[in-house]
């Protein structure tokens, strides 16, 4: 038998061997069996509640505080009330501003942690706040920001010194209003969710190739330019993750604005709780909850798409580097052509 005749036979034998190996793997692979409990748990405690929320949002409010299975869009029409629109914009502003400030703080913190020899110690210090109940931390901030709290006590102390020296004027010390303001909500929200920003930024910076910063400096870039044009784009996936991990919980937050915010600091989370507990308007509460859920899902999909795009770019860059180092211009041309 000639060599040409043996080639198709060998390829057919290889295909049969692969098929047999695949069938044997399917029989011995217990993965789908192990996935059933997690899938069932996910369906019961995630998908089913969302389906209930969607269904309630299109139902009619009952006289006694429940819902009637009658299709209506009344809840979504109520959402366009100017008063609710003002609260929505306020919630969006507080969540966006708090998230941006958290990321601005997380970037130098994540960079310092990634470059430090004591990463474990810094990670423990970042995680320690999670070991304390969130309500206790909020109460601690209420003690600090109160009219007779620590911050006003420090201001009163310096005011007394200034009054003694003749610098401060006035006969009495008037406490500053730190509590029950939007500033208090932003400050406490940043403190509560800052670890959610630091950890993904640290992870991205820790994987970053710092030799790129040295190459940028060698090519004439300043230290600030190398940071803004090389480091920040290189850790974009971590920044996007930090933005989502802080924006979503702050956008739907209830306890922080309830405990340290005032009448002018009402947010969507407060509306949902009040509509359920006080007004007993389940359809409107479900409609607002669905809006928050949709925004969260869109943000998560955006994060996944951004991470996938960065991974594809890294793969292409790696292939180009391999082709260049092995002196195979044809391979590099094929890779570039495939990207185009």
N, C-alpha and C positions, 0 to 999 in steps of 0.2 A: 504494500500500500504506500502510495506516495505521501510526501509531507503535506501537500495541498489537501489531500483527502482526510488526513488526520486532524487538521486544524478545526473544521466544523464539528467533528466528533468530540474533540477536547472541550470546545466551547459549550456544546450541549451537555456534556458531563458536568462541567462547572456550574451550569445553570441548575441542573437537577440536584447537585450537592447543596447549592445555596438554598434552593426551595425546601429541601429536606431539613436543613439546619434551621430555617425560619419556622417551619411547622413544629419542630421539636422545641424551639424557644418559646413559641406561643403556648405549647402544652405545659411547659415547666415554669413559665413566667407568672408569678403570683401578683404582679402589679395591679391589674384591674380589680382583683379581689380585695386588695388592701385599700384601693381608692374608694370603694363603696361606702365605708363609714364616713369618710370626709365629705364625699359628695352628698350623702344623706343629711349630714349636719349642715352643710352649706345650703342645701335646699330648704331645710326647715327654718333655720334661723336667719337667712338672708333673703332668699328669693320669695318665700311666702310672705314675710312682712312687707316687702316692697309691693307685691301684688295686692295686698290688703290696702296699703296706702293709696295706690293708684285707683282701686275700686271705690274707696271711701271718698276720694276727691271728686268723683263724678256722681255721687249720690246726693240725696236731698236731706237736709237737716230735719231731724224729728222734733216734735214739740217737747218731748221729755228729755232731750239731750242726746239721743242716739242718732241713727241714720235710717232712712227709708230707701229701699232698693228702687229708686226712681232716677233715671238718668237726667242730669242737669249740668249746666256749665256755670251755675250761679257762683260757686266758690271761686272759679277763675276770674269771673267778672269782678268780684269783690276785691281780688288782688290788685286790680288796676285803680283802686281808690287812691286819690292823691296822698292821703295820710300814710297808707302802706307804702306807697312809692317813696316817700320821704324817709321812712324807716329803712327800706331796702337800700337806698343810696347811702344812708348813714352806716349801715352794716358793711356795705361794700368798701366804704372809705376806711373805716376802722380796721377791717380785716386786711386790706391791701397795704395800708401804712404800717401796721404792726408787722406784717410779713416782710416788707422791704427792710425795715429797721432790724428785724431779727437776722436777715441774711447779711446785712452790712456788719453786724456784730459777729456773725458766725464765720465769715470769710477770714478775718485775721486770727480768730480762735482756732479754726480748723487748720490753717496754715501753720500756726505755732505748734499745735499738737502733732501734726505730721512731721515736722522737722525736729521735734524734741526727742530726747532719748528716754523720756519718762512718759511714753504714751499711755501706758496702763494706768498710771496715777491720775493723769488728766481725764481719761475716760471714766474712771470711778467718780471723780469730782463732778463730771457732767451728769452721770447717771444717779448720783445720790438724791437729788430732788424728787425723782420718781419713787423713792422709798417712803416718802411722806405723803399723807393724804392731801389731795388737792384743796379740800376745804380748809384744812389747817394752814396751808400756805396762803390762801386768800385771807383768812382771819389775821395772819401775821402782817400782811400788807395793810389791812384795815387799821391795825394798831399803829403802824408806821405813818400812815397818811391821815389819820383822824385829827380832829381839831385839837385834841389834847395828846396827840401821838408823838412819836419820836422825832419826826421831821419838824413839826411845829415847836417842839421843845428845844431843838438845836437852834432854830431861828430866833426863838425867844431869848436864849442864852446870849447869842451874838448881839441881839437888839439891846439887851441890858448893858453889855459892854460898851456899845456905841453910845447909848444914852448917858452912861457914866462919863465917857470921854467928850460928850457934847456933840457927837457926830449925828446920832439918831435923834429925830424930833418926834414930838407927840407925847401925850401923857399916859397912854396905855398901849399895850401890845394887842394887836388885832390878829387872831389866827388866820392863816391863809386857807383858802378852801381847796384842799387837794382831793378830798373824798367826793363821791357822787358827781364826777365830771367825766367827760370823754378822755381826758388825759390820764385819769386813774385807770380806766378800762384799757387803754393802750399800754400803759406801763405794766400793769399786772398781766395782760395777755402776752406781752413780750417775755416777761419772766417765766410764765407758765409753759410756753411753747418754744422757748429758745433752744432747749436740748434737741427738739425735733429738727431744727435747722443746723445745729452744729454737727450732729452725727453724720448725715449724708454728705455734708461739705467736707468733713474730715476724711471720710471714706474715699471721696473722689480725689482729694488732694494727695492722700497717701498713695494712690495708684499712679499719680502723675509722674512723668519722666522729667526730673528737675534739670537734666542735662540740656533740655530745650531752653531753659532760662539762661544758662551759661552761653549757649550758642547765640541767643538773641543779644546778649550783652557784647559778645565778640563781634557781632555784625553792626554794632553802633547804637543799639537801643539803650535808653536809660533804664534805671531800675523800675521806675513807674510804668514805662512803656512795655517792658517785658512782662510786668504783672498784668496790665490791662489787655495787652494784645496776644499774650501767649498763655499765661496761667489761667485767667478767667475763662477764655474760650475752651481751654483744655479740661476744665472742671465744670462745664456747663450742665452736664447731666446731674451732678450733685446739687447745683444751684436750683435747677428745675425741681428736683425732688424736695429740697428744703422749702421752696416756695409753696408747693402743694401741701406738704406735711404741716405747714403753719397756717396757710390761708384757709384750708377746709375746716379744721376744728375751730378757728377763731370766727369764721363766718357763721357757723351754727352754734356758737357758744351761748350758754344760758346762765351758768352760775356766776361768771365774772361780771357781766353787766348787771345781774340781779343784785349782787352784794356790794359792788363798789361804784356802780353807775347810778345816775339820777333819772329824773323824768326826761331829760333831754338826751339820754343815752340808751333809750329803748332800742333793742335789736330784734332780728328775726326770731332768734331762739326764745325770747321773751313772749313774742306774739304767739308762737306755737303752743307754749306751755299755758298761757292765759286762755287761749281759745279752747284748750282741752279741759282745764281745771275750772275756770271761772265761767266762761261764756257757753261752754259745752257745744261748741261748733266744730264737730269732728271733720266735716268736709273741708272747711277753710284751713284748719290745721294740717290736714293731709295734703292740701294743695301746696302750702308753703313748704312742707317737708319734702314733697316731690321736687320742688324747684331746687332745694338744697342738694338733694340726691342727684339730680341731673347735672348740676354744676360740678359736683364732686366727681361724677363719672367722666364728664368731659375733661376735667383736669387730669384725672388718672390716665385716660387714653392719650392725652397730650404728652404726659411724662413718658409713657411707654413708647410712643412714636419718636420722641426726642432721643431716648436711650437707644432705640433700634437704629436710628439714623447715625448716631455717634459710633455705634459698634460697626456698622457697615463701612463708615469712613476709615475707621482704624484698620479693618481688614484690608481695604484697598491700599492704604498706606503701607501696611506690612508687606503685601504682595509686591508693590513697587520697589520697596527697599530690598527685598530678596532678589528681585530681578536685576536691580542695579548692582548689587554686591556680587552676584554670580556672573555678571557680564553677559546677560541674555537679553538683548534689546528686543528680540521678537516676542519674548514672554511679557516684557513690560508693555510693548505695543498692544498685545492682546488684552492685557488687563485694563489699560486705559481705554481701549476700544470698547470693552465690555461695559465700563462705567458710563461712557457716552451713550 
